[in-house]
Amino acid sequence: MTCYFHENADKTIDYKNTETLEKFLNQNGRIKGRRWTGVCSKHQRALSRAIKQAREMALLPFVIR
């Protein structure tokens, strides 16, 4: 597996881009791990920071029921 963000160079990690961030959340709203998403460690750290920032800004939910 190769990193999603290395394959798609036009995709950037931004907390305002909720469509991209939702791909990396499971059905309960938790952040998926690197083994499930296939993202490298550098992008996984940036991705988790962006998801947490989007949650604080109320763009993404903390928990999905």
Predicted model as a PDB file, atoms N, CA, C, CB and O in Angstrom, pLDDT in the B-factor column:
MODEL        1                                                                  
ATOM      1  N   MET A   1       0.831  -1.191   0.000  1.00 69.00           N  
ATOM      2  CA  MET A   1       0.000   0.000   0.000  1.00 69.00           C  
ATOM      3  C   MET A   1       0.872   1.250   0.000  1.00 69.00           C  
ATOM      4  CB  MET A   1      -0.944   0.000   1.211  1.00 69.00           C  
ATOM      5  O   MET A   1       1.909   1.305   0.662  1.00 69.00           O  
ATOM      6  N   THR A   2       0.446   2.216  -0.730  1.00 85.00           N  
ATOM      7  CA  THR A   2       1.143   3.495  -0.719  1.00 85.00           C  
ATOM      8  C   THR A   2       0.259   4.541  -0.067  1.00 85.00           C  
ATOM      9  CB  THR A   2       1.538   3.925  -2.149  1.00 85.00           C  
ATOM     10  O   THR A   2      -0.953   4.367   0.060  1.00 85.00           O  
ATOM     11  N   CYS A   3       0.873   5.601   0.333  1.00 90.00           N  
ATOM     12  CA  CYS A   3       0.174   6.660   1.050  1.00 90.00           C  
ATOM     13  C   CYS A   3      -0.852   7.349   0.142  1.00 90.00           C  
ATOM     14  CB  CYS A   3       1.180   7.688   1.596  1.00 90.00           C  
ATOM     15  O   CYS A   3      -0.557   7.650  -1.014  1.00 90.00           O  
ATOM     16  N   TYR A   4      -2.030   7.592   0.661  1.00 89.00           N  
ATOM     17  CA  TYR A   4      -3.102   8.247  -0.083  1.00 89.00           C  
ATOM     18  C   TYR A   4      -2.687   9.640  -0.533  1.00 89.00           C  
ATOM     19  CB  TYR A   4      -4.367   8.326   0.766  1.00 89.00           C  
ATOM     20  O   TYR A   4      -3.026  10.056  -1.641  1.00 89.00           O  
ATOM     21  N   PHE A   5      -1.976  10.350   0.292  1.00 91.00           N  
ATOM     22  CA  PHE A   5      -1.589  11.726  -0.014  1.00 91.00           C  
ATOM     23  C   PHE A   5      -0.367  11.790  -0.931  1.00 91.00           C  
ATOM     24  CB  PHE A   5      -1.306  12.483   1.271  1.00 91.00           C  
ATOM     25  O   PHE A   5      -0.142  12.813  -1.577  1.00 91.00           O  
ATOM     26  N   HIS A   6       0.425  10.716  -1.000  1.00 91.00           N  
ATOM     27  CA  HIS A   6       1.506  10.662  -1.969  1.00 91.00           C  
ATOM     28  C   HIS A   6       0.954  10.341  -3.358  1.00 91.00           C  
ATOM     29  CB  HIS A   6       2.557   9.619  -1.550  1.00 91.00           C  
ATOM     30  O   HIS A   6       1.459  10.850  -4.358  1.00 91.00           O  
ATOM     31  N   GLU A   7      -0.075   9.504  -3.424  1.00 92.00           N  
ATOM     32  CA  GLU A   7      -0.695   9.164  -4.701  1.00 92.00           C  
ATOM     33  C   GLU A   7      -1.479  10.343  -5.269  1.00 92.00           C  
ATOM     34  CB  GLU A   7      -1.615   7.955  -4.538  1.00 92.00           C  
ATOM     35  O   GLU A   7      -1.417  10.611  -6.469  1.00 92.00           O  
ATOM     36  N   ASN A   8      -2.208  11.042  -4.418  1.00 90.00           N  
ATOM     37  CA  ASN A   8      -3.032  12.180  -4.836  1.00 90.00           C  
ATOM     38  C   ASN A   8      -2.363  13.462  -4.362  1.00 90.00           C  
ATOM     39  CB  ASN A   8      -4.488  12.068  -4.271  1.00 90.00           C  
ATOM     40  O   ASN A   8      -2.681  13.981  -3.292  1.00 90.00           O  
ATOM     41  N   ALA A   9      -1.451  13.959  -5.154  1.00 88.00           N  
ATOM     42  CA  ALA A   9      -0.685  15.142  -4.763  1.00 88.00           C  
ATOM     43  C   ALA A   9      -1.565  16.393  -4.688  1.00 88.00           C  
ATOM     44  CB  ALA A   9       0.460  15.371  -5.747  1.00 88.00           C  
ATOM     45  O   ALA A   9      -1.210  17.360  -4.014  1.00 88.00           O  
ATOM     46  N   ASP A  10      -2.705  16.377  -5.373  1.00 89.00           N  
ATOM     47  CA  ASP A  10      -3.590  17.544  -5.339  1.00 89.00           C  
ATOM     48  C   ASP A  10      -4.401  17.615  -4.051  1.00 89.00           C  
ATOM     49  CB  ASP A  10      -4.527  17.520  -6.531  1.00 89.00           C  
ATOM     50  O   ASP A  10      -4.949  18.671  -3.733  1.00 89.00           O  
ATOM     51  N   LYS A  11      -4.490  16.513  -3.301  1.00 87.00           N  
ATOM     52  CA  LYS A  11      -5.208  16.499  -2.029  1.00 87.00           C  
ATOM     53  C   LYS A  11      -4.298  17.031  -0.922  1.00 87.00           C  
ATOM     54  CB  LYS A  11      -5.704  15.066  -1.690  1.00 87.00           C  
ATOM     55  O   LYS A  11      -3.142  16.624  -0.803  1.00 87.00           O  
ATOM     56  N   THR A  12      -4.828  17.932  -0.130  1.00 90.00           N  
ATOM     57  CA  THR A  12      -4.067  18.460   0.991  1.00 90.00           C  
ATOM     58  C   THR A  12      -4.818  18.178   2.276  1.00 90.00           C  
ATOM     59  CB  THR A  12      -3.808  19.974   0.826  1.00 90.00           C  
ATOM     60  O   THR A  12      -6.033  17.981   2.268  1.00 90.00           O  
ATOM     61  N   ILE A  13      -4.091  18.159   3.373  1.00 94.00           N  
ATOM     62  CA  ILE A  13      -4.704  17.935   4.686  1.00 94.00           C  
ATOM     63  C   ILE A  13      -5.032  19.289   5.270  1.00 94.00           C  
ATOM     64  CB  ILE A  13      -3.763  17.119   5.642  1.00 94.00           C  
ATOM     65  O   ILE A  13      -4.141  20.061   5.623  1.00 94.00           O  
ATOM     66  N   ASP A  14      -6.326  19.572   5.369  1.00 95.00           N  
ATOM     67  CA  ASP A  14      -6.791  20.840   5.895  1.00 95.00           C  
ATOM     68  C   ASP A  14      -8.015  20.563   6.755  1.00 95.00           C  
ATOM     69  CB  ASP A  14      -7.114  21.852   4.750  1.00 95.00           C  
ATOM     70  O   ASP A  14      -8.868  19.763   6.372  1.00 95.00           O  
ATOM     71  N   TYR A  15      -8.114  21.201   7.893  1.00 96.00           N  
ATOM     72  CA  TYR A  15      -9.231  20.946   8.797  1.00 96.00           C  
ATOM     73  C   TYR A  15     -10.559  21.397   8.210  1.00 96.00           C  
ATOM     74  CB  TYR A  15      -8.998  21.639  10.118  1.00 96.00           C  
ATOM     75  O   TYR A  15     -11.610  20.931   8.651  1.00 96.00           O  
ATOM     76  N   LYS A  16     -10.540  22.292   7.228  1.00 96.00           N  
ATOM     77  CA  LYS A  16     -11.776  22.779   6.617  1.00 96.00           C  
ATOM     78  C   LYS A  16     -12.302  21.839   5.539  1.00 96.00           C  
ATOM     79  CB  LYS A  16     -11.552  24.153   6.025  1.00 96.00           C  
ATOM     80  O   LYS A  16     -13.455  21.963   5.126  1.00 96.00           O  
ATOM     81  N   ASN A  17     -11.486  20.909   5.081  1.00 94.00           N  
ATOM     82  CA  ASN A  17     -11.876  19.961   4.049  1.00 94.00           C  
ATOM     83  C   ASN A  17     -12.446  18.702   4.703  1.00 94.00           C  
ATOM     84  CB  ASN A  17     -10.670  19.611   3.138  1.00 94.00           C  
ATOM     85  O   ASN A  17     -11.760  17.687   4.821  1.00 94.00           O  
ATOM     86  N   THR A  18     -13.700  18.779   5.123  1.00 94.00           N  
ATOM     87  CA  THR A  18     -14.299  17.692   5.892  1.00 94.00           C  
ATOM     88  C   THR A  18     -14.577  16.451   5.054  1.00 94.00           C  
ATOM     89  CB  THR A  18     -15.576  18.163   6.524  1.00 94.00           C  
ATOM     90  O   THR A  18     -14.622  15.349   5.601  1.00 94.00           O  
ATOM     91  N   GLU A  19     -14.764  16.594   3.740  1.00 93.00           N  
ATOM     92  CA  GLU A  19     -15.021  15.426   2.899  1.00 93.00           C  
ATOM     93  C   GLU A  19     -13.818  14.484   2.901  1.00 93.00           C  
ATOM     94  CB  GLU A  19     -15.354  15.862   1.460  1.00 93.00           C  
ATOM     95  O   GLU A  19     -13.980  13.265   2.964  1.00 93.00           O  
ATOM     96  N   THR A  20     -12.632  15.042   2.834  1.00 93.00           N  
ATOM     97  CA  THR A  20     -11.424  14.223   2.857  1.00 93.00           C  
ATOM     98  C   THR A  20     -11.210  13.633   4.246  1.00 93.00           C  
ATOM     99  CB  THR A  20     -10.198  15.051   2.432  1.00 93.00           C  
ATOM    100  O   THR A  20     -10.830  12.469   4.368  1.00 93.00           O  
ATOM    101  N   LEU A  21     -11.443  14.408   5.279  1.00 94.00           N  
ATOM    102  CA  LEU A  21     -11.212  13.937   6.641  1.00 94.00           C  
ATOM    103  C   LEU A  21     -12.170  12.821   7.027  1.00 94.00           C  
ATOM    104  CB  LEU A  21     -11.342  15.086   7.621  1.00 94.00           C  
ATOM    105  O   LEU A  21     -11.795  11.924   7.781  1.00 94.00           O  
ATOM    106  N   GLU A  22     -13.402  12.859   6.524  1.00 94.00           N  
ATOM    107  CA  GLU A  22     -14.388  11.835   6.876  1.00 94.00           C  
ATOM    108  C   GLU A  22     -14.016  10.463   6.339  1.00 94.00           C  
ATOM    109  CB  GLU A  22     -15.751  12.227   6.356  1.00 94.00           C  
ATOM    110  O   GLU A  22     -14.495   9.456   6.862  1.00 94.00           O  
ATOM    111  N   LYS A  23     -13.178  10.389   5.315  1.00 93.00           N  
ATOM    112  CA  LYS A  23     -12.725   9.109   4.780  1.00 93.00           C  
ATOM    113  C   LYS A  23     -11.865   8.363   5.784  1.00 93.00           C  
ATOM    114  CB  LYS A  23     -11.949   9.320   3.488  1.00 93.00           C  
ATOM    115  O   LYS A  23     -11.749   7.139   5.724  1.00 93.00           O  
ATOM    116  N   PHE A  24     -11.264   9.100   6.707  1.00 95.00           N  
ATOM    117  CA  PHE A  24     -10.341   8.515   7.664  1.00 95.00           C  
ATOM    118  C   PHE A  24     -10.959   8.341   9.041  1.00 95.00           C  
ATOM    119  CB  PHE A  24      -9.110   9.361   7.767  1.00 95.00           C  
ATOM    120  O   PHE A  24     -10.240   8.139  10.019  1.00 95.00           O  
ATOM    121  N   LEU A  25     -12.288   8.416   9.132  1.00 95.00           N  
ATOM    122  CA  LEU A  25     -13.016   8.150  10.369  1.00 95.00           C  
ATOM    123  C   LEU A  25     -13.806   6.864  10.197  1.00 95.00           C  
ATOM    124  CB  LEU A  25     -13.956   9.336  10.741  1.00 95.00           C  
ATOM    125  O   LEU A  25     -14.301   6.583   9.106  1.00 95.00           O  
ATOM    126  N   ASN A  26     -13.928   6.078  11.266  1.00 93.00           N  
ATOM    127  CA  ASN A  26     -14.760   4.884  11.161  1.00 93.00           C  
ATOM    128  C   ASN A  26     -16.221   5.251  11.423  1.00 93.00           C  
ATOM    129  CB  ASN A  26     -14.283   3.791  12.154  1.00 93.00           C  
ATOM    130  O   ASN A  26     -16.548   6.426  11.591  1.00 93.00           O  
ATOM    131  N   GLN A  27     -17.082   4.261  11.457  1.00 92.00           N  
ATOM    132  CA  GLN A  27     -18.518   4.533  11.572  1.00 92.00           C  
ATOM    133  C   GLN A  27     -18.918   5.124  12.917  1.00 92.00           C  
ATOM    134  CB  GLN A  27     -19.290   3.269  11.341  1.00 92.00           C  
ATOM    135  O   GLN A  27     -20.009   5.679  13.045  1.00 92.00           O  
ATOM    136  N   ASN A  28     -18.050   5.013  13.922  1.00 92.00           N  
ATOM    137  CA  ASN A  28     -18.336   5.598  15.227  1.00 92.00           C  
ATOM    138  C   ASN A  28     -17.729   6.980  15.398  1.00 92.00           C  
ATOM    139  CB  ASN A  28     -17.833   4.693  16.312  1.00 92.00           C  
ATOM    140  O   ASN A  28     -17.947   7.630  16.420  1.00 92.00           O  
ATOM    141  N   GLY A  29     -16.971   7.435  14.411  1.00 92.00           N  
ATOM    142  CA  GLY A  29     -16.359   8.750  14.486  1.00 92.00           C  
ATOM    143  C   GLY A  29     -14.946   8.746  15.016  1.00 92.00           C  
ATOM    144  O   GLY A  29     -14.379   9.811  15.259  1.00 92.00           O  
ATOM    145  N   ARG A  30     -14.357   7.565  15.202  1.00 94.00           N  
ATOM    146  CA  ARG A  30     -12.982   7.478  15.686  1.00 94.00           C  
ATOM    147  C   ARG A  30     -12.020   7.513  14.514  1.00 94.00           C  
ATOM    148  CB  ARG A  30     -12.771   6.199  16.519  1.00 94.00           C  
ATOM    149  O   ARG A  30     -12.370   7.115  13.403  1.00 94.00           O  
ATOM    150  N   ILE A  31     -10.807   7.991  14.762  1.00 95.00           N  
ATOM    151  CA  ILE A  31      -9.790   8.075  13.725  1.00 95.00           C  
ATOM    152  C   ILE A  31      -9.265   6.671  13.433  1.00 95.00           C  
ATOM    153  CB  ILE A  31      -8.633   9.026  14.152  1.00 95.00           C  
ATOM    154  O   ILE A  31      -8.873   5.945  14.347  1.00 95.00           O  
ATOM    155  N   LYS A  32      -9.260   6.291  12.148  1.00 94.00           N  
ATOM    156  CA  LYS A  32      -8.741   4.988  11.757  1.00 94.00           C  
ATOM    157  C   LYS A  32      -7.227   4.984  11.865  1.00 94.00           C  
ATOM    158  CB  LYS A  32      -9.181   4.628  10.327  1.00 94.00           C  
ATOM    159  O   LYS A  32      -6.580   6.018  11.700  1.00 94.00           O  
ATOM    160  N   GLY A  33      -6.671   3.821  12.142  1.00 93.00           N  
ATOM    161  CA  GLY A  33      -5.224   3.682  12.272  1.00 93.00           C  
ATOM    162  C   GLY A  33      -4.526   3.623  10.925  1.00 93.00           C  
ATOM    163  O   GLY A  33      -5.164   3.497   9.879  1.00 93.00           O  
ATOM    164  N   ARG A  34      -3.207   3.714  10.970  1.00 91.00           N  
ATOM    165  CA  ARG A  34      -2.407   3.691   9.753  1.00 91.00           C  
ATOM    166  C   ARG A  34      -2.560   2.397   8.985  1.00 91.00           C  
ATOM    167  CB  ARG A  34      -0.962   3.911  10.082  1.00 91.00           C  
ATOM    168  O   ARG A  34      -2.545   2.406   7.754  1.00 91.00           O  
ATOM    169  N   ARG A  35      -2.705   1.292   9.678  1.00 91.00           N  
ATOM    170  CA  ARG A  35      -2.826   0.000   8.997  1.00 91.00           C  
ATOM    171  C   ARG A  35      -4.105  -0.105   8.187  1.00 91.00           C  
ATOM    172  CB  ARG A  35      -2.770  -1.129  10.004  1.00 91.00           C  
ATOM    173  O   ARG A  35      -4.125  -0.776   7.155  1.00 91.00           O  
ATOM    174  N   TRP A  36      -5.156   0.533   8.626  1.00 92.00           N  
ATOM    175  CA  TRP A  36      -6.432   0.484   7.910  1.00 92.00           C  
ATOM    176  C   TRP A  36      -6.483   1.487   6.773  1.00 92.00           C  
ATOM    177  CB  TRP A  36      -7.579   0.736   8.865  1.00 92.00           C  
ATOM    178  O   TRP A  36      -7.083   1.213   5.733  1.00 92.00           O  
ATOM    179  N   THR A  37      -5.863   2.646   6.955  1.00 90.00           N  
ATOM    180  CA  THR A  37      -5.968   3.695   5.949  1.00 90.00           C  
ATOM    181  C   THR A  37      -4.860   3.640   4.914  1.00 90.00           C  
ATOM    182  CB  THR A  37      -5.960   5.033   6.611  1.00 90.00           C  
ATOM    183  O   THR A  37      -5.056   4.092   3.786  1.00 90.00           O  
ATOM    184  N   GLY A  38      -3.698   3.097   5.267  1.00 91.00           N  
ATOM    185  CA  GLY A  38      -2.582   3.037   4.338  1.00 91.00           C  
ATOM    186  C   GLY A  38      -1.873   4.370   4.170  1.00 91.00           C  
ATOM    187  O   GLY A  38      -1.279   4.630   3.124  1.00 91.00           O  
ATOM    188  N   VAL A  39      -1.930   5.207   5.182  1.00 94.00           N  
ATOM    189  CA  VAL A  39      -1.292   6.517   5.141  1.00 94.00           C  
ATOM    190  C   VAL A  39       0.053   6.411   5.856  1.00 94.00           C  
ATOM    191  CB  VAL A  39      -2.200   7.616   5.796  1.00 94.00           C  
ATOM    192  O   VAL A  39       0.169   5.693   6.848  1.00 94.00           O  
ATOM    193  N   CYS A  40       1.070   7.122   5.359  1.00 94.00           N  
ATOM    194  CA  CYS A  40       2.379   7.092   6.006  1.00 94.00           C  
ATOM    195  C   CYS A  40       2.304   7.821   7.352  1.00 94.00           C  
ATOM    196  CB  CYS A  40       3.460   7.735   5.091  1.00 94.00           C  
ATOM    197  O   CYS A  40       1.347   8.547   7.621  1.00 94.00           O  
ATOM    198  N   SER A  41       3.311   7.622   8.182  1.00 94.00           N  
ATOM    199  CA  SER A  41       3.275   8.169   9.535  1.00 94.00           C  
ATOM    200  C   SER A  41       3.274   9.694   9.542  1.00 94.00           C  
ATOM    201  CB  SER A  41       4.456   7.656  10.332  1.00 94.00           C  
ATOM    202  O   SER A  41       2.634  10.308  10.396  1.00 94.00           O  
ATOM    203  N   LYS A  42       3.976  10.305   8.611  1.00 94.00           N  
ATOM    204  CA  LYS A  42       4.009  11.770   8.527  1.00 94.00           C  
ATOM    205  C   LYS A  42       2.613  12.330   8.262  1.00 94.00           C  
ATOM    206  CB  LYS A  42       4.983  12.226   7.420  1.00 94.00           C  
ATOM    207  O   LYS A  42       2.184  13.281   8.915  1.00 94.00           O  
ATOM    208  N   HIS A  43       1.917  11.741   7.313  1.00 95.00           N  
ATOM    209  CA  HIS A  43       0.586  12.221   6.976  1.00 95.00           C  
ATOM    210  C   HIS A  43      -0.456  11.795   8.016  1.00 95.00           C  
ATOM    211  CB  HIS A  43       0.187  11.713   5.602  1.00 95.00           C  
ATOM    212  O   HIS A  43      -1.460  12.484   8.197  1.00 95.00           O  
ATOM    213  N   GLN A  44      -0.229  10.672   8.696  1.00 96.00           N  
ATOM    214  CA  GLN A  44      -1.157  10.246   9.745  1.00 96.00           C  
ATOM    215  C   GLN A  44      -1.145  11.244  10.905  1.00 96.00           C  
ATOM    216  CB  GLN A  44      -0.793   8.830  10.251  1.00 96.00           C  
ATOM    217  O   GLN A  44      -2.195  11.550  11.469  1.00 96.00           O  
ATOM    218  N   ARG A  45       0.025  11.746  11.258  1.00 96.00           N  
ATOM    219  CA  ARG A  45       0.108  12.737  12.330  1.00 96.00           C  
ATOM    220  C   ARG A  45      -0.589  14.029  11.920  1.00 96.00           C  
ATOM    221  CB  ARG A  45       1.575  13.018  12.696  1.00 96.00           C  
ATOM    222  O   ARG A  45      -1.327  14.615  12.712  1.00 96.00           O  
ATOM    223  N   ALA A  46      -0.361  14.473  10.692  1.00 96.00           N  
ATOM    224  CA  ALA A  46      -1.012  15.691  10.206  1.00 96.00           C  
ATOM    225  C   ALA A  46      -2.518  15.489  10.093  1.00 96.00           C  
ATOM    226  CB  ALA A  46      -0.430  16.109   8.846  1.00 96.00           C  
ATOM    227  O   ALA A  46      -3.297  16.402  10.368  1.00 96.00           O  
ATOM    228  N   LEU A  47      -2.919  14.300   9.692  1.00 96.00           N  
ATOM    229  CA  LEU A  47      -4.337  13.978   9.560  1.00 96.00           C  
ATOM    230  C   LEU A  47      -5.042  13.987  10.909  1.00 96.00           C  
ATOM    231  CB  LEU A  47      -4.509  12.620   8.895  1.00 96.00           C  
ATOM    232  O   LEU A  47      -6.142  14.526  11.027  1.00 96.00           O  
ATOM    233  N   SER A  48      -4.427  13.401  11.923  1.00 96.00           N  
ATOM    234  CA  SER A  48      -5.048  13.381  13.245  1.00 96.00           C  
ATOM    235  C   SER A  48      -5.134  14.783  13.837  1.00 96.00           C  
ATOM    236  CB  SER A  48      -4.268  12.464  14.185  1.00 96.00           C  
ATOM    237  O   SER A  48      -6.113  15.115  14.505  1.00 96.00           O  
ATOM    238  N   ARG A  49      -4.105  15.615  13.595  1.00 97.00           N  
ATOM    239  CA  ARG A  49      -4.176  17.006  14.057  1.00 97.00           C  
ATOM    240  C   ARG A  49      -5.309  17.755  13.377  1.00 97.00           C  
ATOM    241  CB  ARG A  49      -2.851  17.723  13.800  1.00 97.00           C  
ATOM    242  O   ARG A  49      -6.022  18.519  14.028  1.00 97.00           O  
ATOM    243  N   ALA A  50      -5.484  17.548  12.079  1.00 97.00           N  
ATOM    244  CA  ALA A  50      -6.540  18.236  11.331  1.00 97.00           C  
ATOM    245  C   ALA A  50      -7.920  17.771  11.776  1.00 97.00           C  
ATOM    246  CB  ALA A  50      -6.370  18.002   9.826  1.00 97.00           C  
ATOM    247  O   ALA A  50      -8.839  18.584  11.878  1.00 97.00           O  
ATOM    248  N   ILE A  51      -8.082  16.478  12.043  1.00 97.00           N  
ATOM    249  CA  ILE A  51      -9.369  15.956  12.512  1.00 97.00           C  
ATOM    250  C   ILE A  51      -9.702  16.528  13.881  1.00 97.00           C  
ATOM    251  CB  ILE A  51      -9.348  14.414  12.568  1.00 97.00           C  
ATOM    252  O   ILE A  51     -10.840  16.928  14.126  1.00 97.00           O  
ATOM    253  N   LYS A  52      -8.724  16.570  14.770  1.00 96.00           N  
ATOM    254  CA  LYS A  52      -8.954  17.118  16.104  1.00 96.00           C  
ATOM    255  C   LYS A  52      -9.284  18.608  16.047  1.00 96.00           C  
ATOM    256  CB  LYS A  52      -7.730  16.887  16.987  1.00 96.00           C  
ATOM    257  O   LYS A  52     -10.121  19.092  16.808  1.00 96.00           O  
ATOM    258  N   GLN A  53      -8.630  19.328  15.151  1.00 97.00           N  
ATOM    259  CA  GLN A  53      -8.916  20.749  14.998  1.00 97.00           C  
ATOM    260  C   GLN A  53     -10.314  20.951  14.414  1.00 97.00           C  
ATOM    261  CB  GLN A  53      -7.856  21.420  14.102  1.00 97.00           C  
ATOM    262  O   GLN A  53     -11.024  21.868  14.825  1.00 97.00           O  
ATOM    263  N   ALA A  54     -10.715  20.113  13.467  1.00 97.00           N  
ATOM    264  CA  ALA A  54     -12.054  20.215  12.885  1.00 97.00           C  
ATOM    265  C   ALA A  54     -13.121  19.891  13.922  1.00 97.00           C  
ATOM    266  CB  ALA A  54     -12.188  19.276  11.677  1.00 97.00           C  
ATOM    267  O   ALA A  54     -14.206  20.471  13.889  1.00 97.00           O  
ATOM    268  N   ARG A  55     -12.833  18.978  14.837  1.00 96.00           N  
ATOM    269  CA  ARG A  55     -13.775  18.677  15.915  1.00 96.00           C  
ATOM    270  C   ARG A  55     -13.935  19.875  16.847  1.00 96.00           C  
ATOM    271  CB  ARG A  55     -13.309  17.447  16.710  1.00 96.00           C  
ATOM    272  O   ARG A  55     -15.048  20.196  17.263  1.00 96.00           O  
ATOM    273  N   GLU A  56     -12.835  20.532  17.172  1.00 96.00           N  
ATOM    274  CA  GLU A  56     -12.896  21.705  18.047  1.00 96.00           C  
ATOM    275  C   GLU A  56     -13.662  22.851  17.393  1.00 96.00           C  
ATOM    276  CB  GLU A  56     -11.486  22.167  18.414  1.00 96.00           C  
ATOM    277  O   GLU A  56     -14.340  23.618  18.076  1.00 96.00           O  
ATOM    278  N   MET A  57     -13.555  22.965  16.078  1.00 96.00           N  
ATOM    279  CA  MET A  57     -14.263  24.020  15.347  1.00 96.00           C  
ATOM    280  C   MET A  57     -15.699  23.610  15.007  1.00 96.00           C  
ATOM    281  CB  MET A  57     -13.505  24.371  14.064  1.00 96.00           C  
ATOM    282  O   MET A  57     -16.413  24.356  14.338  1.00 96.00           O  
ATOM    283  N   ALA A  58     -16.121  22.434  15.461  1.00 95.00           N  
ATOM    284  CA  ALA A  58     -17.475  21.891  15.267  1.00 95.00           C  
ATOM    285  C   ALA A  58     -17.782  21.611  13.799  1.00 95.00           C  
ATOM    286  CB  ALA A  58     -18.510  22.859  15.827  1.00 95.00           C  
ATOM    287  O   ALA A  58     -18.934  21.711  13.375  1.00 95.00           O  
ATOM    288  N   LEU A  59     -16.763  21.262  13.026  1.00 95.00           N  
ATOM    289  CA  LEU A  59     -16.976  20.854  11.639  1.00 95.00           C  
ATOM    290  C   LEU A  59     -17.188  19.350  11.531  1.00 95.00           C  
ATOM    291  CB  LEU A  59     -15.792  21.277  10.773  1.00 95.00           C  
ATOM    292  O   LEU A  59     -17.864  18.876  10.618  1.00 95.00           O  
ATOM    293  N   LEU A  60     -16.603  18.597  12.472  1.00 94.00           N  
ATOM    294  CA  LEU A  60     -16.782  17.154  12.557  1.00 94.00           C  
ATOM    295  C   LEU A  60     -17.280  16.799  13.948  1.00 94.00           C  
ATOM    296  CB  LEU A  60     -15.462  16.407  12.236  1.00 94.00           C  
ATOM    297  O   LEU A  60     -16.917  17.469  14.915  1.00 94.00           O  
ATOM    298  N   PRO A  61     -18.101  15.767  14.076  1.00 91.00           N  
ATOM    299  CA  PRO A  61     -18.584  15.372  15.400  1.00 91.00           C  
ATOM    300  C   PRO A  61     -17.519  14.579  16.172  1.00 91.00           C  
ATOM    301  CB  PRO A  61     -19.870  14.537  15.268  1.00 91.00           C  
ATOM    302  O   PRO A  61     -16.656  13.940  15.570  1.00 91.00           O  
ATOM    303  N   PHE A  62     -17.588  14.627  17.481  1.00 91.00           N  
ATOM    304  CA  PHE A  62     -16.712  13.821  18.316  1.00 91.00           C  
ATOM    305  C   PHE A  62     -17.167  12.361  18.298  1.00 91.00           C  
ATOM    306  CB  PHE A  62     -16.687  14.364  19.758  1.00 91.00           C  
ATOM    307  O   PHE A  62     -16.342  11.448  18.269  1.00 91.00           O  
ATOM    308  N   VAL A  63     -18.487  12.148  18.315  1.00 89.00           N  
ATOM    309  CA  VAL A  63     -19.057  10.799  18.343  1.00 89.00           C  
ATOM    310  C   VAL A  63     -20.230  10.773  17.366  1.00 89.00           C  
ATOM    311  CB  VAL A  63     -19.515  10.391  19.799  1.00 89.00           C  
ATOM    312  O   VAL A  63     -21.027  11.709  17.310  1.00 89.00           O  
ATOM    313  N   ILE A  64     -20.322   9.686  16.599  1.00 82.00           N  
ATOM    314  CA  ILE A  64     -21.458   9.494  15.696  1.00 82.00           C  
ATOM    315  C   ILE A  64     -22.333   8.414  16.294  1.00 82.00           C  
ATOM    316  CB  ILE A  64     -20.995   9.112  14.243  1.00 82.00           C  
ATOM    317  O   ILE A  64     -21.845   7.327  16.604  1.00 82.00           O  
ATOM    318  N   ARG A  65     -23.594   8.686  16.460  1.00 76.00           N  
ATOM    319  CA  ARG A  65     -24.489   7.686  17.055  1.00 76.00           C  
ATOM    320  C   ARG A  65     -25.179   6.888  16.010  1.00 76.00           C  
ATOM    321  CB  ARG A  65     -25.510   8.333  17.946  1.00 76.00           C  
ATOM    322  O   ARG A  65     -25.970   6.001  16.331  1.00 76.00           O  
TER     323      ARG A  65                                                      
ENDMDL                                                                          
END                                                                             
